[in-house]
Amino acid sequence: MNLLLIRLIIFAVLFFAGLKLYRMYREWKLNQEELLEDDKRQEGGQMVRCRWCQVHVPENEALRDRGEWFCSSAHRDRYLQEQKPEKPEE
């Protein structure tokens, strides 16, 4: 009877230790997946500055026209309107 009780205690300890290790592994795995998702979100590319408002935006979200970067089409249009060459005086 004494041997059966010792085996039962050992089995219970091993079971709870295994359960604890499994939970730790699952938590570690979820943390790793979150880190990978964060890295994917941060992979926006190089930052560029809007020529109109000087705000930095990721290159893959910015617009490029005539060698200049813009954060939106409205800023691109405003900048290009201001840069129209005036007619030369005769």
Secondary structure by P-SEA (a helix, b strand, c coil): caaaaaaaaaaaaaaaaaaaaaaaaaaaaaaaaaaaaaaaaacccbbbbcccccccccccccccccccccccaaaaaaaaaaaccccccc
